[in-house]
Amino acid sequence: MYTVEHHTGKLCEVRLATPLSEAELQSFVHDLTRVVGGIPGKYVGVTDLMEAHLFPPDATQMMIQYMSSSSPRVVRSGILIGESATFALQVERVLRSSNNDNRRAFRRVDELETWLGEVLSMDERVRLRRFLSSRKM
């Protein structure tokens, strides 16, 4: 299951849960490319991976390719992850491979919100808070 949405400004909102089939993964990348492509100029991404646990190798490789190709357009991108050390290592590997220091993983919502909020307008910060507060607890 996934969602990819753009409601205001330069903020792109993503939620992703595992498991994902190969077809869902391809659909996700297609939808992400479409939504991000509709945002003029650079964008800020927020991704909620709290319901994701491990990605299969093909999914990891596809994410690395997408993130590497989109890196020039990223102002910042924050990824919210859970407590799994194994999944954290996988996400960190994907982030390192994307070659963009403006992408980071967070385990705490407040730290993610503060870091992304530094580069968002007031309307975008309000929308970010709404997105983060609407996630499953």
C-alpha positions as CSV (number, residue, x, y, z in Angstrom):
1,M,0.0,0.0,0.0
2,Y,1.2,3.5,-0.8
3,T,0.1,7.1,-1.3
4,V,1.8,9.9,-3.2
5,E,0.3,13.3,-2.8
6,H,0.9,17.0,-3.5
7,H,-1.4,19.5,-1.8
8,T,0.6,22.7,-1.5
9,G,3.7,24.5,-2.6
10,K,6.8,22.4,-3.0
11,L,5.9,19.6,-0.5
12,C,5.5,16.0,-1.7
13,E,4.0,13.6,0.7
14,V,4.6,9.8,0.5
15,R,3.4,6.9,2.6
16,L,4.6,3.4,1.9
17,A,3.8,0.1,3.6
18,T,5.2,-3.3,3.0
19,P,4.9,-5.8,1.5
20,L,4.8,-4.4,-2.0
21,S,4.3,-6.5,-5.1
22,E,6.4,-5.9,-8.2
23,A,3.4,-4.3,-9.9
24,E,2.7,-2.1,-6.9
25,L,6.4,-1.0,-6.8
26,Q,6.3,-0.1,-10.5
27,S,3.0,1.8,-10.0
28,F,4.5,3.6,-7.0
29,V,7.5,4.8,-9.0
30,H,5.2,5.9,-11.8
31,D,2.9,7.8,-9.5
32,L,5.9,9.4,-7.6
33,T,7.5,10.5,-10.9
34,R,4.1,12.0,-12.0
35,V,3.4,13.9,-8.8
36,V,7.0,15.2,-8.4
37,G,7.0,16.1,-12.1
38,G,4.0,18.3,-11.4
39,I,5.8,20.4,-8.8
40,P,7.6,23.3,-10.5
41,G,11.3,23.7,-9.6
42,K,12.8,22.0,-6.6
43,Y,10.7,20.1,-4.0
44,V,10.7,18.9,-0.4
45,G,9.8,15.3,0.3
46,V,8.4,13.7,3.4
47,T,8.0,10.0,3.5
48,D,6.3,7.9,6.2
49,L,7.8,4.4,6.3
50,M,6.4,3.5,9.7
51,E,4.4,0.6,8.2
52,A,7.3,-0.6,6.1
53,H,9.6,-3.2,7.4
54,L,12.0,-4.6,4.8
55,F,12.3,-4.0,1.1
56,P,13.2,-6.8,-1.3
57,P,16.5,-6.2,-3.2
58,D,14.7,-5.2,-6.5
59,A,12.7,-2.5,-4.6
60,T,15.8,-1.2,-2.9
61,Q,17.6,-0.9,-6.3
62,M,14.6,0.8,-7.9
63,M,14.5,3.4,-5.1
64,I,18.2,4.1,-5.4
65,Q,17.9,4.7,-9.1
66,Y,14.9,6.9,-8.6
67,M,16.4,8.9,-5.8
68,S,19.7,9.3,-7.6
69,S,18.0,10.7,-10.8
70,S,15.8,13.1,-8.8
71,S,18.5,14.4,-6.5
72,P,19.1,17.6,-8.4
73,R,15.5,18.7,-7.7
74,V,15.5,17.9,-3.9
75,V,15.7,20.8,-1.5
76,R,15.3,18.3,1.4
77,S,13.8,14.9,1.9
78,G,12.9,13.4,5.3
79,I,12.0,9.8,5.9
80,L,10.3,8.6,9.0
81,I,11.2,5.1,10.1
82,G,10.5,2.8,13.0
83,E,12.7,1.2,15.5
84,S,13.9,-1.8,13.4
85,A,17.7,-1.6,13.2
86,T,17.8,-3.9,10.1
87,F,15.3,-1.6,8.2
88,A,17.2,1.5,9.4
89,L,20.4,0.1,7.9
90,Q,18.6,-0.6,4.6
91,V,17.1,2.9,4.4
92,E,20.5,4.5,5.3
93,R,22.1,2.5,2.5
94,V,19.5,3.7,0.0
95,L,20.1,7.3,1.2
96,R,23.9,7.1,0.9
97,S,23.5,5.6,-2.5
98,S,21.3,8.5,-3.7
99,N,24.3,10.8,-3.3
100,N,22.4,13.7,-1.7
101,D,23.2,15.0,1.8
102,N,19.8,16.7,1.8
103,R,18.0,13.4,2.4
104,R,17.8,12.0,6.0
105,A,16.0,9.4,8.0
106,F,14.4,10.1,11.3
107,R,12.9,8.1,14.1
108,R,11.2,11.0,15.8
109,V,8.4,13.0,14.2
110,D,9.4,16.3,15.9
111,E,13.0,16.1,14.6
112,L,11.7,15.4,11.1
113,E,9.2,18.2,11.3
114,T,11.8,20.7,12.5
115,W,14.4,19.8,9.9
116,L,12.0,20.0,7.0
117,G,10.2,23.1,8.4
118,E,13.4,25.1,8.1
119,V,12.9,25.2,4.3
120,L,9.1,25.3,4.1
121,S,6.6,28.2,3.9
122,M,4.0,28.6,6.6
123,D,1.3,26.8,4.5
124,E,3.7,24.0,3.8
125,R,4.6,23.6,7.5
126,V,0.8,23.4,8.3
127,R,0.4,20.7,5.6
128,L,3.4,18.8,6.9
129,R,2.0,18.8,10.4
130,R,-1.3,17.6,9.1
131,F,0.4,14.8,7.1
132,L,2.5,13.7,10.1
133,S,-0.4,13.8,12.5
134,S,-2.6,11.7,10.2
135,R,-0.4,8.7,10.3
136,K,-1.3,5.5,12.1
137,M,-0.2,5.6,15.7
